[in-house]
Amino acid sequence: MSTAPTTPRSRSERLDALPFTKAHGRLLVGSGVGWALDAMDVGLVSFVLAQLAVQWQLGKTELSWIASAGFLGMAIGATLGGLLADRVGRRHVFAITLLVFGIATGASALAWGLGVLIVLRFVVGLGLGAELPVASTLMSEFAPPRIRGRIIVFLEAFWAVGWIAAALIGYLVVPTSDDGWRWALAIGALPAVYAAIVRTRLPESVRFLESRGRHREAEVVVREFEASAGVDHVEVPGGTGGDTAASAGLSAGQRLRGLWVREHRRDTASLWIVWFCVNFSYYGAFIWIPTILVDSGFSLVRSFGFTLIITLAQLPGYAVSAWLIEAWGRKQTLATFLAGSAVSAVLFGTATTEPMIIAFGMCLSFCNLGAWGALYATTPELYPTQLRATGAGWAAGIGRIASIIAPLSVPVLLVAGHALLFSVFAAFFVIAAVAALFLSDRRGRSLD
């Protein structure tokens, strides 16, 4: 075993000095499985809408409300979840939100009418919206600084796993019967089971514990990670670990105002613009792609098959983003993938043949999800511990406002054709790319 230096260091410094260990891996997989299940739920909606349009004879406006109800819940969940995570802890909020949206998803499978389904999708959104920014915040507070961005992109890559699972379920289960969409949503209830496990297995953030004066618990967690790395612990006085005592008393209002102090003002404004624009284009496009393909004359099974192929391109997008974000930098990687998303959106909107639809759809999927990985890696780094979950949650919440608007806008824009619709998405990607260049880049630096 190696021996730590004799000079006591803060717990945060001890964590930052560790290599990536099995303990980090368990946390990454534990958070990532929840992330994948979230993605599976969101992805399933796009396939459910395509079948409900036929089975319940719903128009595009009614379908839009089903999608937007979930995103309304996500907007509220993200903002409240971030505030709660800075108040009661990351792990608690993570587990509770998984349970909420898992149970609501299962209940959605029993919906007997449009109104009930809309209400249940709203509840699903409450849990889902709160979980994502909290999970990325928790992981970022444990990841070694030199590879923190890459680790968060890997976490976000679980989204592709979940979306691919949704595409497989959509392709194999939804078209099998009139109740195929119900069985698909029932499968989405798996997070409720996972939530019972996650509460006891994931560690609480050391930085959060110290901010609440819970130094003994923080020390136990640090020692677990040091033991995983084969490092002897150093006795640390109870007060070490950063000057965070005052943060424990911050109210929700103080944390919100803290996002707009001079030090964080530019980052917050730029971040909210990026989150808003990316959400608008991503959810506007990917929630509607199966339905758009069906409207273009493809069968339900064939359109679902195209969507599955397009979805597979998400994984290499994350892989390239994970490499570039440490080799190149946060904002450069984010802006580049967003610019690529804009070009891909224009090409997809003007595609006229099956090979073009698949090829340009894959390009859009590759670039857009690479951008998502970089965005989730960048967001928690921009704020100190007492504001981190609040900052990430509110950025996500602002973004979810766009995801509410986007599904409602698609039926209106589709009247003018696919080319105009995807040109609008491209314009939002361009705005996001420009705003990304104004973000701070904290590559390799300690969160403290």
ROMARNU-638347 format. One line per field, with one value per residue (C-alpha): x, y, z; residue number from 0. Coordinates in nm, 3 decimals. Example, Ala and Ser with C-alpha at 12.3 -4.5 7.8 and 13.67 -1.06 7.14 Angstrom:
% ROMARNU-638347
xx: c(1.230,1.367)
yy: c(-0.450,-0.106)
zz: c(0.780,0.714)
seq: c(0,1)
END
This chain:
% ROMARNU-638347
xx: c(0.000,0.114,0.134,-0.031,0.168,0.205,0.061,-0.319,-0.511,-0.875,-1.109,-1.180,-0.809,-0.773,-1.058,-0.916,-0.576,-0.716,-0.711,-1.030,-1.110,-1.366,-1.557,-1.582,-1.690,-1.968,-2.093,-2.078,-2.270,-2.516,-2.595,-2.579,-2.837,-3.083,-2.988,-3.047,-3.388,-3.477,-3.381,-3.580,-3.889,-3.849,-3.766,-4.069,-4.297,-4.198,-4.307,-4.620,-4.730,-4.699,-4.929,-5.177,-5.218,-5.364,-5.530,-5.694,-5.734,-5.547,-5.446,-5.100,-5.211,-5.339,-5.021,-4.821,-4.992,-4.898,-4.531,-4.537,-4.706,-4.403,-4.168,-4.371,-4.318,-3.949,-3.915,-4.068,-3.884,-3.544,-3.573,-3.710,-3.480,-3.170,-3.280,-3.363,-3.032,-2.843,-3.064,-3.108,-2.845,-2.783,-2.841,-3.179,-3.321,-3.178,-3.351,-3.685,-3.712,-3.638,-3.918,-4.165,-4.118,-4.091,-4.428,-4.594,-4.461,-4.609,-4.939,-4.935,-4.965,-5.314,-5.435,-5.786,-5.804,-5.613,-5.664,-5.541,-5.236,-5.147,-5.168,-4.953,-4.693,-4.670,-4.594,-4.338,-4.172,-4.148,-3.929,-3.732,-3.656,-3.513,-3.302,-3.078,-2.906,-2.874,-2.704,-2.452,-2.381,-2.319,-2.084,-1.891,-1.822,-1.642,-1.468,-1.091,-1.048,-0.814,-1.081,-1.397,-1.539,-1.480,-1.649,-1.960,-1.978,-1.960,-2.245,-2.446,-2.367,-2.600,-2.872,-2.791,-2.817,-3.162,-3.276,-3.157,-3.349,-3.656,-3.605,-3.581,-3.894,-4.068,-3.964,-4.031,-4.315,-4.527,-4.639,-4.731,-5.082,-5.318,-5.190,-4.825,-4.780,-4.914,-4.663,-4.387,-4.474,-4.505,-4.145,-4.057,-4.167,-3.837,-3.689,-3.922,-3.738,-3.401,-3.487,-3.516,-3.154,-2.992,-3.073,-2.848,-2.565,-2.469,-2.250,-2.349,-2.137,-1.842,-1.859,-2.228,-2.173,-1.902,-2.119,-2.372,-2.112,-2.138,-1.762,-1.763,-1.984,-1.769,-1.455,-1.608,-1.688,-1.341,-1.177,-1.388,-1.263,-0.904,-0.924,-1.047,-0.735,-0.503,-0.419,-0.379,-0.600,-0.476,-0.640,-0.813,-0.930,-1.305,-1.307,-1.096,-1.238,-1.311,-1.465,-1.825,-1.982,-2.177,-2.333,-2.541,-2.760,-2.833,-3.202,-3.347,-3.376,-3.014,-2.899,-3.103,-2.961,-2.617,-2.648,-2.659,-2.380,-2.108,-1.885,-2.149,-2.369,-2.217,-2.199,-2.560,-2.695,-2.495,-2.580,-2.953,-2.944,-2.760,-2.992,-3.302,-3.192,-3.059,-3.378,-3.596,-3.419,-3.345,-3.692,-3.866,-3.685,-3.642,-3.983,-4.147,-3.918,-4.117,-4.446,-4.296,-4.171,-4.514,-4.673,-4.421,-4.567,-4.349,-4.516,-4.510,-4.258,-4.037,-4.033,-3.945,-3.664,-3.523,-3.541,-3.353,-3.071,-3.053,-3.041,-2.737,-2.527,-2.558,-2.292,-2.001,-2.113,-2.059,-1.727,-1.583,-1.718,-1.559,-1.219,-1.240,-1.369,-1.038,-0.809,-0.965,-1.174,-1.534,-1.675,-1.486,-1.620,-1.972,-1.978,-1.840,-2.097,-2.374,-2.256,-2.252,-2.606,-2.719,-2.577,-2.719,-3.065,-3.078,-2.963,-3.213,-3.498,-3.427,-3.361,-3.578,-3.454,-3.425,-3.041,-3.038,-3.291,-3.084,-2.743,-2.839,-3.048,-2.744,-2.532,-2.791,-2.797,-2.415,-2.365,-2.662,-2.581,-2.212,-2.325,-2.544,-2.247,-2.034,-2.317,-2.377,-2.002,-1.971,-2.276,-2.190,-1.834,-1.947,-2.074,-1.939,-2.070,-2.344,-2.488,-2.393,-2.714,-2.925,-2.730,-2.752,-3.119,-3.226,-3.031,-3.208,-3.540,-3.504,-3.419,-3.731,-3.942,-3.817,-3.897,-4.256,-4.280,-4.109,-4.360,-4.645,-4.465,-4.395,-4.754,-4.767,-4.427,-4.495,-4.766,-4.488,-4.292,-4.005,-3.741,-3.870,-3.917,-3.561,-3.423,-3.580,-3.411,-3.082,-3.120,-3.159,-2.847,-2.651,-2.764,-2.661,-2.318,-2.251,-2.365,-2.143,-1.834,-1.904,-1.897,-1.603,-1.381,-1.277,-1.102,-0.873,-0.943,-1.079,-1.448,-1.346)
yy: c(0.000,0.354,0.601,0.943,1.258,1.344,1.694,1.673,1.770,1.855,1.572,1.728,1.736,1.374,1.274,1.478,1.312,0.960,0.770,0.628,0.331,0.053,0.280,0.542,0.269,0.152,0.508,0.561,0.242,0.299,0.649,0.545,0.268,0.522,0.755,0.482,0.401,0.771,0.775,0.460,0.626,0.943,0.742,0.517,0.820,0.878,0.524,0.538,0.858,0.695,0.408,0.622,0.842,0.538,0.352,0.646,0.852,1.144,1.453,1.606,1.872,1.607,1.405,1.720,1.764,1.410,1.487,1.838,1.731,1.519,1.805,2.045,1.805,1.785,2.164,2.182,1.870,1.997,2.333,2.189,1.887,2.102,2.313,2.002,1.835,2.135,2.122,1.754,1.576,1.439,1.069,1.116,1.320,1.077,0.778,0.951,1.085,0.745,0.599,0.873,0.847,0.467,0.421,0.688,0.525,0.190,0.359,0.523,0.176,0.154,0.490,0.465,0.806,1.107,1.319,1.050,0.982,1.351,1.380,1.070,1.189,1.511,1.311,1.105,1.429,1.554,1.259,1.245,1.618,1.618,1.305,1.397,1.715,1.564,1.250,1.451,1.675,1.375,1.209,1.530,1.574,1.239,1.223,1.299,1.651,1.543,1.313,1.461,1.579,1.243,1.061,1.279,1.218,0.844,0.893,1.077,0.794,0.575,0.789,0.629,0.284,0.370,0.527,0.223,0.003,0.219,0.183,-0.195,-0.206,0.024,-0.195,-0.535,-0.470,-0.170,-0.292,-0.644,-0.555,-0.271,-0.290,-0.287,0.067,-0.038,-0.321,-0.080,0.161,-0.125,-0.218,0.144,0.091,-0.087,0.229,0.176,-0.147,0.013,0.300,0.057,-0.046,0.287,0.443,0.202,0.164,0.510,0.732,1.086,1.367,1.443,1.810,1.823,1.643,1.889,2.183,2.056,1.999,1.619,1.567,1.218,1.084,1.265,1.104,0.757,0.809,0.944,0.648,0.407,0.563,0.574,0.207,0.129,0.302,0.131,0.459,0.491,0.761,1.071,1.191,1.517,1.767,1.800,2.146,2.078,2.016,2.367,2.680,2.570,2.619,2.926,2.744,2.523,2.820,2.938,2.959,2.868,3.237,3.300,3.012,3.140,3.491,3.335,3.214,3.577,3.736,3.893,3.584,3.354,3.592,3.531,3.154,3.134,3.342,3.150,2.816,2.886,2.985,2.666,2.444,2.613,2.586,2.231,2.108,2.275,2.115,1.776,1.701,1.871,1.638,1.308,1.286,1.334,1.139,0.810,0.994,1.208,0.895,0.731,1.045,1.027,0.693,0.442,0.164,0.172,-0.113,0.038,0.384,0.230,0.036,0.357,0.524,0.236,0.264,0.642,0.596,0.367,0.662,0.817,0.586,0.693,1.053,1.017,0.837,1.119,1.381,1.199,1.212,1.572,1.721,1.652,1.680,1.994,2.163,2.201,2.491,2.412,2.056,2.170,2.441,2.207,1.936,2.196,2.335,1.981,1.934,2.244,2.118,1.770,1.908,2.095,1.788,1.560,1.801,1.797,1.420,1.253,0.893,0.615,0.615,0.994,0.976,0.716,0.876,1.232,1.108,0.928,1.243,1.440,1.174,1.158,1.535,1.610,1.349,1.441,1.794,1.665,1.482,1.796,2.007,1.777,1.765,2.144,2.243,2.125,2.258,2.619,2.656,2.604,2.323,2.526,2.628,2.331,2.126,2.443,2.576,2.246,2.199,2.546,2.525,2.197,2.346,2.641,2.391,2.192,2.499,2.465,2.094,2.186,2.436,2.223,1.935,2.189,2.384,2.087,2.041,2.410,2.408,2.079,2.249,2.427,2.106,1.909,2.143,2.446,2.245,2.119,2.456,2.603,2.333,2.417,2.786,2.697,2.481,2.776,3.007,2.744,2.705,3.078,3.093,2.795,2.996,3.233,2.960,2.922,2.618,2.445,2.150,1.972,2.213,2.123,2.191,2.388)
zz: c(0.000,-0.073,0.211,0.193,0.273,0.639,0.590,0.628,0.318,0.276,0.190,-0.147,-0.226,-0.120,-0.351,-0.639,-0.600,-0.645,-0.974,-1.120,-0.895,-0.863,-0.625,-0.899,-1.139,-0.908,-0.873,-1.250,-1.326,-1.039,-1.162,-1.526,-1.496,-1.358,-1.642,-1.902,-1.755,-1.777,-2.145,-2.209,-2.067,-2.277,-2.587,-2.547,-2.573,-2.935,-3.026,-2.812,-2.986,-3.327,-3.224,-3.031,-3.336,-3.511,-3.223,-3.044,-3.362,-3.206,-3.397,-3.379,-3.131,-2.889,-2.934,-2.865,-2.530,-2.425,-2.497,-2.355,-2.031,-1.950,-2.029,-1.814,-1.526,-1.614,-1.602,-1.254,-1.138,-1.253,-1.077,-0.753,-0.763,-0.785,-0.489,-0.285,-0.371,-0.232,0.077,0.168,-0.039,-0.386,-0.308,-0.140,-0.427,-0.682,-0.521,-0.461,-0.815,-0.964,-0.757,-0.857,-1.229,-1.225,-1.055,-1.270,-1.588,-1.487,-1.407,-1.753,-1.903,-1.747,-1.879,-2.024,-2.187,-2.311,-1.999,-1.761,-1.976,-1.985,-1.605,-1.553,-1.804,-1.604,-1.287,-1.477,-1.581,-1.222,-1.129,-1.450,-1.458,-1.108,-1.148,-1.441,-1.313,-0.965,-1.100,-1.303,-1.004,-0.777,-1.026,-1.098,-0.725,-0.711,-1.049,-1.060,-1.209,-1.487,-1.637,-1.486,-1.817,-1.979,-1.689,-1.713,-2.089,-2.015,-1.767,-2.031,-2.276,-2.071,-2.227,-2.562,-2.403,-2.271,-2.597,-2.792,-2.548,-2.613,-2.988,-2.953,-2.739,-2.986,-3.277,-3.116,-2.870,-2.968,-3.314,-3.192,-3.075,-2.994,-2.636,-2.745,-2.617,-2.276,-2.250,-2.353,-2.073,-1.825,-1.903,-1.830,-1.470,-1.396,-1.236,-0.941,-0.862,-0.919,-0.683,-0.392,-0.451,-0.532,-0.194,-0.005,-0.255,-0.373,-0.151,-0.064,-0.200,0.027,-0.064,0.026,0.357,0.454,0.355,0.611,0.880,0.858,0.864,1.015,0.733,0.476,0.620,0.595,0.226,0.146,0.320,0.117,-0.206,-0.077,0.017,-0.332,-0.467,-0.217,-0.042,0.337,0.484,0.664,0.984,0.896,1.158,1.168,1.022,0.713,0.372,0.256,0.399,0.348,0.688,0.578,0.281,0.508,0.597,0.242,0.163,-0.176,-0.260,-0.170,-0.388,-0.681,-0.641,-0.616,-0.975,-1.089,-0.887,-1.096,-1.078,-1.230,-1.432,-1.776,-1.728,-1.607,-1.897,-2.159,-2.001,-1.997,-2.365,-2.459,-2.255,-2.400,-2.763,-2.740,-2.571,-2.833,-3.126,-2.973,-2.838,-3.127,-3.366,-3.187,-3.020,-3.359,-3.596,-3.584,-3.640,-3.920,-4.096,-4.068,-4.215,-4.499,-4.606,-4.422,-4.226,-3.846,-3.831,-4.103,-3.944,-3.608,-3.776,-3.928,-3.587,-3.427,-3.683,-3.636,-3.259,-3.277,-3.396,-3.049,-2.904,-3.130,-3.079,-2.705,-2.759,-2.969,-2.728,-2.432,-2.602,-2.728,-2.404,-2.226,-2.528,-2.672,-2.403,-2.289,-2.485,-2.807,-2.806,-2.722,-2.990,-3.256,-3.195,-3.194,-3.528,-3.666,-3.536,-3.726,-4.056,-4.000,-3.924,-4.255,-4.447,-4.272,-4.337,-4.712,-4.740,-5.005,-5.022,-4.764,-4.765,-4.718,-4.434,-4.252,-4.321,-4.226,-3.936,-3.803,-3.844,-3.647,-3.377,-3.362,-3.332,-3.109,-2.846,-2.853,-2.768,-2.486,-2.335,-2.341,-2.197,-1.900,-1.833,-1.840,-1.635,-1.279,-1.306,-1.335,-0.977,-0.622,-0.403,-0.233,-0.573,-0.793,-0.793,-0.798,-1.097,-1.284,-1.197,-1.304,-1.630,-1.702,-1.594,-1.833,-2.105,-2.031,-2.106,-2.463,-2.464,-2.370,-2.654,-2.919,-2.946,-2.959,-3.234,-3.459,-3.591,-3.684,-3.855,-4.034,-4.237,-4.426,-4.475,-4.324,-4.468,-4.276,-3.956,-3.947,-4.059,-3.746,-3.540,-3.714,-3.625,-3.257,-3.274,-3.420,-3.139,-2.884,-3.049,-3.023,-2.660,-2.573,-2.665,-2.374,-2.109,-1.872,-1.923,-1.600,-1.760,-1.514,-1.228,-0.887,-0.830,-0.520)
seq: c(0,1,2,3,4,5,6,7,8,9,10,11,12,13,14,15,16,17,18,19,20,21,22,23,24,25,26,27,28,29,30,31,32,33,34,35,36,37,38,39,40,41,42,43,44,45,46,47,48,49,50,51,52,53,54,55,56,57,58,59,60,61,62,63,64,65,66,67,68,69,70,71,72,73,74,75,76,77,78,79,80,81,82,83,84,85,86,87,88,89,90,91,92,93,94,95,96,97,98,99,100,101,102,103,104,105,106,107,108,109,110,111,112,113,114,115,116,117,118,119,120,121,122,123,124,125,126,127,128,129,130,131,132,133,134,135,136,137,138,139,140,141,142,143,144,145,146,147,148,149,150,151,152,153,154,155,156,157,158,159,160,161,162,163,164,165,166,167,168,169,170,171,172,173,174,175,176,177,178,179,180,181,182,183,184,185,186,187,188,189,190,191,192,193,194,195,196,197,198,199,200,201,202,203,204,205,206,207,208,209,210,211,212,213,214,215,216,217,218,219,220,221,222,223,224,225,226,227,228,229,230,231,232,233,234,235,236,237,238,239,240,241,242,243,244,245,246,247,248,249,250,251,252,253,254,255,256,257,258,259,260,261,262,263,264,265,266,267,268,269,270,271,272,273,274,275,276,277,278,279,280,281,282,283,284,285,286,287,288,289,290,291,292,293,294,295,296,297,298,299,300,301,302,303,304,305,306,307,308,309,310,311,312,313,314,315,316,317,318,319,320,321,322,323,324,325,326,327,328,329,330,331,332,333,334,335,336,337,338,339,340,341,342,343,344,345,346,347,348,349,350,351,352,353,354,355,356,357,358,359,360,361,362,363,364,365,366,367,368,369,370,371,372,373,374,375,376,377,378,379,380,381,382,383,384,385,386,387,388,389,390,391,392,393,394,395,396,397,398,399,400,401,402,403,404,405,406,407,408,409,410,411,412,413,414,415,416,417,418,419,420,421,422,423,424,425,426,427,428,429,430,431,432,433,434,435,436,437,438,439,440,441,442,443,444,445,446,447)
END
